[in-house]
Amino acid sequence: MTAPLLDRFRAGDPRALARAITLAESGLDGAQPLLRAARERGRRAVVLGVTGSPGSGKSTLTDALIAHLRGQGKRVAVLAVDPSSPYSGGAILGDRIRMLRHHADEGVFVRSLASRGALGGLSPRTLPVLALMEGSGFDWVILETVGVGQSEVDVAAVCDHTLLVLTPAGGDGVQAFKAGIMEIADVLAVNKADLPGSDRTVRELRAAQGLGAHDAHTWFAPILKTVASQGEGVAEVAEAVLAHRAHLGEGGLAERRERRAEFEVRTLVQDRVLRRARELSRDLYARVARGELDADTAADELLSGG
C-alpha cells in the first residue's frame, strides 16, 4: 500500500475508503495500516444493525433513514450484507437499486458485502469493513442483513443498536417470540403499517415484552409503526435509536464494543480453524463415513495438525 492511500483515507476520501474495504474484504496485508488508522480515530459513529425477515422492507426503511439523516446534515455509511452466493445477485442488486437515489450524494456511502457462506450471514470480513467505515468520520453506520437463522443475534453482537423490522399479518410477531429475537431488539419497527393487522401486531409485541424477566432498569424496545415507502415513522425510529444510546451511556456502549471485539476475534479464529481443517482433511471424512474413524477422533486429529 502506498502512503498516499493512507493519507487519502485519513482525509475522508470516499475512493480511498472503497479501496480500503476491497483490501480488507480480500484479507490482504495492505489493509492493516488502514485498519489501525481507522481504530485510532475512535468509535464515534452510531452503529445501527437493521435486520428482519425477507420482504419486511428493511432496504426501503434503510433508504428512508438515509434520507432523514441527510436532512439533518448527518453523514451516513451503509454496509449491506448478502447471505446468498456473491454470484447470484439477489439482495445485492435489490439493495443497490433501492438506494440508487443517493449515489451522487457525497455524504452517503453504500457498499455490499457477500457473507461467503458464513454461518449467521456475517462473514469474518464484516467487522473490519465496519471499522473502516467508522474511521472515515461518518455520523451513522448502518449494517443491513437479511434475517436468516442466527443472523439477527450476530447483528446484535456487532452493532451498538439493533433495529428489528417486522410486518403485520405475516406471523412475524409470533416468529419473533419463538426465535427469542425480542431479547436482542433495541427498537422494533412494524413496517408496512398501512396494511391490515398492524395494530394487532403492535399489541402482541407489547404483550410479549411484559412476559420476559425485567426490572426497573430494563430497556423495553419502542414498538413503532412505519410505512417506509412513504417515509412515515422514520423520524421516530431515528429518535428511538438515539434514546437507546442515551440509555446505554458510555459504560453500556463500551460493553457492547467489547462484545463486538470478542465476536470479531472469535469469528476470525473459527474461519482460520475451518480453513486449516480443509487443508488437512485429506481422506479423513471418507474414513469417518466408512466407520474406520469416529468423528471425535477425527476432530482431535484436525485440531492437532493432522
N, C-alpha and C positions, 0 to 999 in steps of 0.2 A: 504494500500500500504506500502510495506516495504521500508526502507531508501535506500537499495542497488539499487532498481529500479530507484529511483530519481537520484542517483549518476551515474548510468549507462546511463540514458537518457542525463544528462548534459555532459557526456563524449562522446556522439555521437554514442552510441551502437545501431545499427540498430534493434536488437532484442528488446531492451528497447523501441525504437520508435514504433515498431509494437505492443507491449503490451500497450503502452500509447494510441495509436489510438483505439485499441479494447475497452479500458476503456472509452474513450471519445465518441466513436460511440454508446456505450451502455448507455451513460448518467450516469455512476457510479461516486460516490463522489471521488473515488480514482484518478480520472483524474485531479481534481482541482489543487493539488500541482504541477503536471507536466505541466499543462497549465500556471500556474503562472511562473514557471521556464522558459518556452518557451517564454512568453511575456517579461520577464525581459531581455532576450538576445537581444531584439530589432528586428527590421524588416530590415534585410539587403538583403534578397534574392530578386531576380527578380521574381515576381509572375505573371505568364502568363496564361490567360484563353484562351483555344482553343475550338471554337465552330463552328457549321456549320451543314448543312443538313446531314442526314444519307447517307452513301455511298460517301461522298465527299473526304474521305481519311484522316480524322482527326487523327486516330490512326497511320496510316502509316507515316504521317507528324510528329507527335509527336515522333515516334520511330526514324525518321531521325534526328530530332532536338536533341534527346538524344545523338545519335552517334556523331553529330557535336560538341556539347558542351563538351562531354567527350574527344574529340580530342583536345580541348582547356584546358583540365585539370579541368573543372568545375564539381562540384558535383550536381546531378540532382535528384529531387523527383517528382514523378508523382502521382496525385490523379485522377483516372478515375471514374466519377460518372455515374452510370447506372440508367436511369429514369424508367426502367421497373421493374417488380417484382424481388426481390432478389432471388427468387427460379427458375426463368425462364432461367438463364444463359445468352444467348444473348450477349450483348455488353461486359459483364464482361469477358466471356470466350474468345471472339474475341480479346479484348484488350490485354489480357494476352498472347495469342498465338503470336500476332504481336510483343510484346516486350520481348519475351522469351529469345532472344539472349543476353539480358543484365542481366539475373538472377544471373550470377556469378560475376558481377561487383560490388564491394563494394562501388563504387561511384554513384550507381544508386539505388533508392528505388521506387518501384511501388506498389500502393495499390488501390484496387477497393472499392467503397462505394455506397451502394444502396440508392436511393433517398427516399425510404419508402413512395412513393406516394405523395411526397411534390409537391405543385404547382410550376411550373417553373423548376422542375428537380433537385433542390438543397435541400437537407434535412437540418434540423436545426443543424445537426452534421458536416456539411461540413466545416464551419468556424473554429471550434475547431481543426479539423484534419489539416487544412491548417496552423493554428498557431503552432501546434506541429511540422509540417514539417519545417516551417521557423525557429523554435527554435532549430532545430537539425543541424544547420550550413550548409545547402545546399545553393549553389550559385543560383540555379534556382529551382522554384517550379512551376510545370505545372498542371493546373486543366483542365481536358478534360471532356466535357459533350456532349451528343447527343443533337443536336439542335431541341428542340420541344417547340413550343409555346413561352412562356416567358423566356425560359432558357437562350437565348442569352443576354437579358437585365440583368438577375440575375448574369450571369458570369461577365459581365462588372462591376457590383456593388461590387463584392468581390475580384477582381483582380487588380493589378497595370496596366496591359495592356491586351487588348483583340485582339486575332487573329481570324478573321473570314475566314473559309475555304469554297470556292465555287468551282464549276466545270463548265467547258464550255458546251454550247449547252444543258444545262439541265434546263434552265429557272431560275437558281439560282440568276442571276443578277437582273432580273425583280422582283423576290420574295424579294430580299434584299431591293429594292426600296419600295415595298408595305408595308413591315413589319417595315420599319424605322430602319433596322439593320445598315444601313450606318452611323447612328448617333452615334453608340456606338463602332464601329470597329476602332481600332487604327492601325491595319495592316490588309491588305486584301491579301489572297493568292488564286490565281486561280490555283487550283491543277489539276493534270492530263492534263497539258497544252500541252501534245503531242497529244491530241485529237483535232479534227476539232472544230473550233469555239472559241478557246481560245483568239485569238486577238480581236474578236468581243466583247467578254465578257469584256475584259480589257477596250476597248473603251467605252462601255456602262457604266461601273463603273466610269470611269473618267468623263464622261459627267454628270453623276448623282451627283458627288461631287460638280460640279460647280453650281448646281441648289439650293443647300442649302444656308442658311444665313452664311456668313463668313466675316472675316476682316483680317487685316494684321497679327493677332496673331493666326488665325485658323490653327489647325493641319490637313492637308489633309493626310489621311491614305495612305501610299505607297501601290500600287497595284502590286503585284509580281506574276510572273508565276513560278509554281513549278511542278516538277514531283517527288513526294516524294519517290516513289518506286525506283527511280534511284539516289536519293539524290540531284537532280538538284534544284537550287534556295533556298536550305535550309540555306546556309550561309547568303544569302541576307535577309532572314526572321529574323534570329537572329540579324543581324546588324540593321534592321529596328526597332525591339523592343528596342534595346539599344538607338537608335536615338530618339525614342519617350520618353524614360526615361530621356534623356538629355533635351528634350524639356519641360517636366513637371518640372524638377528641384525639389529641396527639398520641396518647397511650394506646388507644384502640387501633389507630392507623398503623402505629409501629408494630403492634402484634400481628396485624394482617399482613404486613410486608415481610415480617419474619416467616410467616406461614408460606408466603409466596416464594421466598428464598429456599425454604425446605422443599417445596414442590419442584422448583427448578432443578435443584441438585439431585433429588430422588429420581426425577424423570430422566435426567442425563445418565445416572447410574443404570437404570433399567434399560435404557437404549443401548448402552455400551455392553452390558451383560448379554442382551439378546443378540447383538451383532457378533460378539465373541462366541456365543453358543452356535450361531450359524457357521462360523468358520471352523469350529472344532467338531461339529456333529458327525461328519462323515457318514458311516453306516449305522450310527448309534440308534436312530429312530427305527430303522428296519429291524435291528436286533431286539428292541423293545416290542415291536409288533409281532415278531416271531416267538416271543416268550423266552428268548435267550438271556434277557436282562430285564430287571424290574425298573420302573420309572424312577424310583428314589435313587437307586444306584447310578442310573444314567445322569440324573440331575447333579449328583455329587461329583461325577466324573467331569461333567462340563465345567462346574464351578472350580474344580481343582486344576483346570487347564488341560484336561484330557490325559 
